[in-house]
Amino acid sequence: MKSRNINIIFRTTRKISFVLIYSLLFIVHCKAADFDFTPNLQKAYSEVFKLKVQSGRELLSKENPKNPFRIYVEDFADMTELINSENEKQYEKWISKEDKRLDLIEELDEKSPFNRFLRAEIKLHWALIKIRFGHEVKAGFNVIQAYKLLEENQKLFPNFLPNLKSLGCLHVLIGSVPDKQRWISKLLGLRGNIQLGMNELRLVATDKIWGMESKFCTVFIQAYILKFDDKQNAEMLQFANSQSDNLIINMVATAISLKDNRTEQAIELLKRTPRDAEYLHFPIFELYKAETQLFKGNYPQAVSAYQNYLRTFKGQTFLKDTYYKMFLCIWLMGDEKKAKLYLSKINERGNTIAESDKVAQKFYENFQKTKTLPNKILIKLRLLFDGGYFEEAQNELVSLTEKSFTNKKDQAEFNYREGRVYQKLNQLDKAVNYFEKSLALTGSEEWVFAPNSALQLGYIQQQKGKKNKAKAYFEQAIAYKNHEYKTSVDNKARAALTEMGY
């Protein structure tokens, strides 16, 4: 039971794992007994943060192997490579480094705030590695231990700024756990609050030393847990433009652009992506290229990019999603027989750690049960919307009505899609009407359109200043149990309720 409860908490970290991977870090110059973050080590950290891992390792080799900051940056480099490669053999080979590094730092000056902080950071590094390799319960214990170290450090050194950055991320994560599961975090001694965490991150963001990392973390959380509007998007682009040689910032800005229906923006970011050999190769960029082509309806080009991802990536993440998207491309081009070959591969390859892989797996399982493919009109509408081509989607909707679809599920989806288009076009009253129809048609079915409709209705009522109505819709969104987007829907609904003071 304890393992299952811990597992519940840390499933909520999946969608924002990159926040911790690249944000729970710091740059500081200090000399406190055993701790010396030399200019060379700072440069090494900066190189690793930019994903110039080999350059960073070369700088590290010039430093004392027992310097805790060298240990820390080496751990960061190892984590970056493992997260990117998902190399199981390398993971088994390096896993013993965690305890060795923790022991070395623990033996050093206990009066320095960096003692507990660096140990907490290493525990978080390995928590994220373990999540990536499917060891969620072990990762959960790591996060609990890191949280305890940071809380203790905060009491002993209340003015130690790096602590606020790390605690800020954890406070947001823990604060996004839905009400009905909060007893678990309380039982484990974990305290979270989204607003508290964001305030802590904003406080650090004003600092000239740690500001870049905190801004990075804030942008990511804003996009994946809170609301992300034009203002936040402009701030993200300004941030990315100011760090044009930082591959991870470029990568995250591209991912957020695609997630937020900004395909043309993603295309421009991809054009500016650093491509020098000194950067660690990230196959994920092939997926981003493929997504832009899929949304634009350039299916052959999308298939080519998806194939490049499969050819260059040796891990398990996003494989199911890739085969699902390749199925869509080939099916939409009219070759159903060939498309079904890729559909069958969904069940043969990859894992379901990522939410998009879960969606692909559920699509495959539903097809196996029903032997029915989705409605092509609705798929094309969804892709136009996901790409941010709202006016084109609206043009397609002109000739359609609910009666254009013969079964209730398609009718529910049609109303949801139409609601989202009108919402993006700021025709909110029309959007509300379609979302409510989608809710009514879904009823007690486990279709994802209902929780998503409830979430969007909550946002609309919140925008109108009708807090009670918004609260009811957000709680309704959380109440839906078995759908593939539960983690992200619940996180966003919970964050909105917190923002309103509930």
HELIX and SHEET records of a PDB file:
HELIX    1   1 LYS A    2  ARG A   11  1                                  10    
HELIX    2   2 ARG A   14  ILE A   16  5                                   3    
HELIX    3   3 SER A   17  SER A   23  1                                   7    
HELIX    4   4 PRO A   39  PHE A   49  1                                  11    
HELIX    5   5 VAL A   53  LEU A   60  1                                   8    
HELIX    6   6 PRO A   68  SER A   85  1                                  18    
HELIX    7   7 GLU A   88  TRP A   94  1                                   7    
HELIX    8   8 LYS A   97  GLU A  106  1                                  10    
HELIX    9   9 PRO A  113  ARG A  132  1                                  20    
HELIX   10  10 GLU A  136  LEU A  156  1                                  21    
HELIX   11  11 LEU A  161  GLY A  175  1                                  15    
HELIX   12  12 ASP A  179  GLN A  181  5                                   3    
HELIX   13  13 ARG A  182  LEU A  187  1                                   6    
HELIX   14  14 ILE A  194  ALA A  205  1                                  12    
HELIX   15  15 GLY A  211  TYR A  224  1                                  14    
HELIX   16  16 ASP A  230  SER A  242  1                                  13    
HELIX   17  17 LEU A  247  LYS A  259  1                                  13    
HELIX   18  18 THR A  263  LYS A  271  1                                   9    
HELIX   19  19 ILE A  284  PHE A  295  1                                  12    
HELIX   20  20 TYR A  299  THR A  312  1                                  14    
HELIX   21  21 LEU A  319  LEU A  332  1                                  14    
HELIX   22  22 GLU A  336  LYS A  345  1                                  10    
HELIX   23  23 GLU A  355  THR A  370  1                                  16    
HELIX   24  24 LYS A  376  GLY A  387  1                                  12    
HELIX   25  25 PHE A  390  LEU A  397  1                                   8    
HELIX   26  26 GLU A  402  SER A  404  5                                   3    
HELIX   27  27 LYS A  408  LYS A  424  1                                  17    
HELIX   28  28 LEU A  428  THR A  442  1                                  15    
HELIX   29  29 PHE A  449  GLN A  463  1                                  15    
HELIX   30  30 LYS A  467  ALA A  479  1                                  13    
HELIX   31  31 LYS A  486  GLU A  499  1                                  14    
SHEET    1   A 2 LYS A  31  ALA A  32  0                                        
SHEET    2   A 2 PHE A  35  ASP A  36 -1                                        
END                                                                             
